[in-house]
Amino acid sequence: MARTLLYLVRHGEQDSDETGSDPGLSELGRRQARRLGQRLRAVPFDAVHHGPAARAAQTAEEIAAFLPGIAVHECRFAADVTPVPAPGRADQAVPQRYADFVDAVPEQERDPGAVRAQAAVNHWGRVGDVDRHELVVTHNFVIGWAVRHALDAPYWRWLGLNQFNCGLTIVQWRSDAPPTLVSFNDIGHLPPGERGQPPVELLT
């Protein structure tokens, strides 16, 4: 049976000193991306997709340097969106502890009913007649939604699924089975000193 392996990558650390609304990568972010490129250099990718944000495009560029001959292109499905409940949909309500966060999501990032996030999953998760390996450089909440989908979890459960910059998540689709979460937020390629700000508190 054919399968699609989707490699989802959160962009590298963005440059906090860069002015403007679309900052690119910090030097650490570029190192993170290069570490991941080295790790993925043997994967037979069919394409590298990235969102329109500078930090996503630059991350893809750094990774692609280790993937000669692989097409790299901007993908609207990889844009930064935040799923929020659609008006009047009680089944999409989030737990109260998340309500303030969801209410504060900027208008341009809001994705009512997760229409755009789910469209991305449907687009990437197609299974054809042959195996496919697709690399997508995107954003934290888009990856969280894909993981929620793979696990068939409640609507709101993308919340709290936070990844390190250049963390690697892999989801598999097969024509004869539901999607499978292969790995989540894998940072084995990042030395402790290059992991940046952790998305959750780690106890060591």
Secondary structure, DSSP 8 states (H G I E B T S, - for coil): --EEEEEEEE---B-TT--SSS--B-HHHHHHHHHHHHHHTTS--SEEEE-SSHHHHHHHHHHHTTSTT--EEE-GGGS--EEE--TT-GGG---HHHHHHHHTS-GGGEEETTHHHHHHHHHHT---SS-EEEEEEE-HHHHHHHHHHHHT--GGGGTT----TT-EEEEEEETTEEEEEEEEEE-TTS-GGGS-S-SS----
